[in-house]
Amino acid sequence: MSGAQDGASLKRLQSVLSHVREAPAPVASSKTRWDGWGYEDTNIFLNPQGVVEFAGTRYEEVFPAARVLPGVRAWAESKVGLDVDRRITMNSSPPKIKAGSEVMNQGFLAAMEAQALPVDLDPITRVRHSHGQTCGEIFRIRTCTEFERVPDAVISPLTHEQVQAVVSAAVEHNVVIIPYGGGTNVSNALTCTEDERRMIVSLDMRKMTAILSVDKENMTAVVEAGITGLDLHNKLKNKGVTLGHEPDSWEFSTVGGWVATRASGMKKNTYGNIEDMVINLTMVTPQGTLTKSCNVPRVSMGPDMVQLALGSEGQFGVVTRVMFRVRPLPEVQLYDSILFPTFPDGIAALNDITRKGCIPASLRLLDNTQFQLGQALKPESSHPMTAHLISLATKAYVTKIKGFDVNTMCAATILFEGTKEQTERYQREIHAIAAKHGGMIGGAENGKRGYFLTYVIAYIRDFVMDFYFLTDSFETAVPWSNVTQLVADIQEEIPRVCADHGVANKPVVMCRISQVYESGVCLYVYYGVNFYGVDEPLKLFHTIEQSCVDVMIRNGAALSHHHGIGKHRKKWLPQVVSPPALTALHGLKAAVDPTNVFATNNIITTTPPLSK
């Protein structure tokens, strides 16, 4: 070998950083709640003084010091009629599993024993693997006494080869597999079909967390599918690179889940959606392992079968590893915010920013109700008199001098990432566009707080549930031309359904534009209902959800932009895709999984075969 070749090989070797299995990044507590969202050491509660307080030390970007939130209770009482004196009795432990509902396949269990693969039959573990994070699922787990059908066992593989062994045994012994990542889905994707009579195994991927390689010459990283977003971010950061994929759930959601749902992150504008980042992947199916032999940025070799995994929601197999395109760490990270007189003003500004091409890494627009909630969530100041005076002065400036109405104004939160020159140029251009639409600069501190506020929203949902209040969210993609009408129709539809069902208090409806594209936006909707006095709150909630999906379809919107449809919205799929597309989906399922081992019943309904 020549000296030049030897040097090139050495350079190549140095640029490819291969690692043994690494431990997850240390955190104060990695335990998550069985009865809701997030960490066990973090929650919202009423302190002895009757004031809302945020427990724990996390999310200092939102709560930098004090964690007493004096404005929340008054806002909730006036806005939605929340009454903290009316509390529901919730379960203190997970529900039981209905006696006799378990199905044990002894042949499969013997195969796992032969492979030295532990099988967890603990009832609490099984219940925790039976649900995602929809409001309905959390309400049931906190109020019902027993579950009809949950996974019969949980298996946590350590390697790709162990996953192959589990799937092979499941095929041989006619066992169902439901892949499990972070359990953060909001589409009922993990719900077990009650009439499934085969043994159901939850395949928990969270022990497969290794960064297998980082190649700085080709700017790629190969990672195992069980790693969470935050852990992945921290490990890649230590290597001087970033993926740039940051969904709201990234503390808990996994790489495999991102692929399975065709996910999107908050910094999509700079780094792309998940489908833009995946170069190659490995998916174990009942017919063998699906992957490509070449790790190249693009191919023209017929339909790309690797793309089959993206958005498959566990129907075809389980992803074990992914090769991603990565980027160098950004030179500059800059937060900003802009106030607009009205939501339509903000929408028009976002459209102009998109047309101008100065789109920052993250650009989101919060409507007035969500803006008000953000203000109510501000923590108590250590200098209350000074803070009060500043608040009065700020409000006077915004309303009296700038002429904003506190009941219509909205806010955009912005994150720039890139070179110093680019971020400064984009910021100047965005400020100029905002000014044309009556915008007022809100500053970096508000922008940063607004960016991170999204991480605590689900904790609020769990807190208010104790007081007869159900709240949830949904998202969609919609053309620019239909955004305003869709928002108006949703804001009209939810109160109408509630009134028809005799709900005494007006529901809360909050809209947010989360992503922008040249041809449309991702619209996020949060809604909540005070169900005190309602006999069947989940039935009411289900009716609201169905009505909103009908409104979305009527306005030319998608069933989902990034959450997937799971079992939650699959009945509408024939209305939004053509018959040949449905035929193709069923055909792919039959070809890849002929005995329906991955009987998740997400996206399409698949009939389980007769048990052996």
Sequence and secondary structure as in RCSB ss.txt:
>XXXX:A:sequence
MSGAQDGASLKRLQSVLSHVREAPAPVASSKTRWDGWGYEDTNIFLNPQGVVEFAGTRYEEVFPAARVLPGVRAW
AESKVGLDVDRRITMNSSPPKIKAGSEVMNQGFLAAMEAQALPVDLDPITRVRHSHGQTCGEIFRIRTCTEFERV
PDAVISPLTHEQVQAVVSAAVEHNVVIIPYGGGTNVSNALTCTEDERRMIVSLDMRKMTAILSVDKENMTAVVEA
GITGLDLHNKLKNKGVTLGHEPDSWEFSTVGGWVATRASGMKKNTYGNIEDMVINLTMVTPQGTLTKSCNVPRVS
MGPDMVQLALGSEGQFGVVTRVMFRVRPLPEVQLYDSILFPTFPDGIAALNDITRKGCIPASLRLLDNTQFQLGQ
ALKPESSHPMTAHLISLATKAYVTKIKGFDVNTMCAATILFEGTKEQTERYQREIHAIAAKHGGMIGGAENGKRG
YFLTYVIAYIRDFVMDFYFLTDSFETAVPWSNVTQLVADIQEEIPRVCADHGVANKPVVMCRISQVYESGVCLYV
YYGVNFYGVDEPLKLFHTIEQSCVDVMIRNGAALSHHHGIGKHRKKWLPQVVSPPALTALHGLKAAVDPTNVFAT
NNIITTTPPLSK
>XXXX:A:secstr
  HHHHHHHHHHHHHEEE         S   B SSSSSBTT EEEE TTS EEEESS  TTT SS  EETTHHHH
HHHHH   TT      SS  EE TT     HHHHHHHHHTT   B  HHHHHHTS  S HHHHHHHHH SEES  
 SEEE  SSHHHHHHHHHHHHHHT EEEEESSS  SSSTT   TT  S EEEEE TT   EEEEETTTTEEEEET
T BHHHHHHHHHHTTEE     TTTTT BHHHHHHHT   TTHHHH  HHHHEEEEEEEETTEEE  S   S   
SSS GGGGGTT TTSS EEEEEEEE EE  SEEEEEEEEESSHHHHHHHHHHHHHHT   SEEEEE HHHHHHHH
HT    SSHHHHHHHHHHHHHIIIIIS   TTT EEEEEEEEE HHHHHHHHHHHHHHHHHTT EE  HHHHHHH
HHHGGGHHHHHHHHHTTTEEEEEEEEEEEGGGHHHHHHHHHHHHHHHHHHTT SS  EEEEEEEEE SSEEEEEE
EEEEE TT S HHHHHHHHHHHHHHHHHHTT  S SSS  TTTSGGGHHHHS HHHHHHHHHHHHHH TT SS  
  SS        
